[in-house]
Amino acid sequence: MSEDNEKNKEDKKSYTVVDRRGQDEGVEEEEEEPAEAAEEETEEEEAERAGTEEARLMKVEEFLVLFMNLLREQAAISLGMSPHPSMNVPPRKDEAEHIASFYNKIMKEFGERFFPQLPQSPEGSPSFLGLTLSCLSILREQILINMGLLSNPVTGLIVKDLEQARLGIDLFTFIVQQSGALLPERERKELENYLTDFRINFMRQMNA
């Protein structure tokens, strides 16, 4: 009898194991993964909606930056500086002076309030000579890098791009020719020497 009881217990145990497995399978089927996915989608929609609302609301500081940029562009147009090669805009000196005066008044009234982190203004106003020499210095470095005579300061690699070098030399030449009369003799001769070196080195790199 004891052996039969033990056998029945084992049968019940095995039956119970099978039954639990069926219940476990049922639990797995009832997992609410779609609900979690729907929850994630809702969060994404809320984030998108919040981003859209934020995009609609322009801060006053952002408006002022936009307005000042537009004023600068309009002043350049009034001076005859066309924003597009196909446009021929005659200079309107009075309008440009009015815009410049308006711009400076806005900066004086609101500049410190809206732009407290602006650096201190340098002594004196920037000169044409300083602007031209600074830009040509940057362009000169680019030309040397594109000819493979200097390594790229970002990657440390030497990579030639002679088409870019040719374009840079053409631009450098044009700027020197157009601004030469406004440059002091010493600076003008130095820039012309750079041009001579560019042409010699460009031919060498083409034949290398």
Secondary structure, 3 states (H helix, E strand, C coil): CHHHHHHHHHHHHHHHHHHHHHHHHHHHHCCCHHHHHHHHHHHHHHHHHHHHHHHHCCCHHHHHHHHHHHHHHHHHHHCCCCCCCCCCCCCCHHHHHHHHHHHHHHHHHHHHHHCCCCCCCCCCCCCHHHHHHHHHHHHHHHHHHHCCCCCCCCCCCCCCCHHHHHHHHHHHHHHHHHHHHHCCHHHHHHHHHHHHHHHHHHHHHHHC
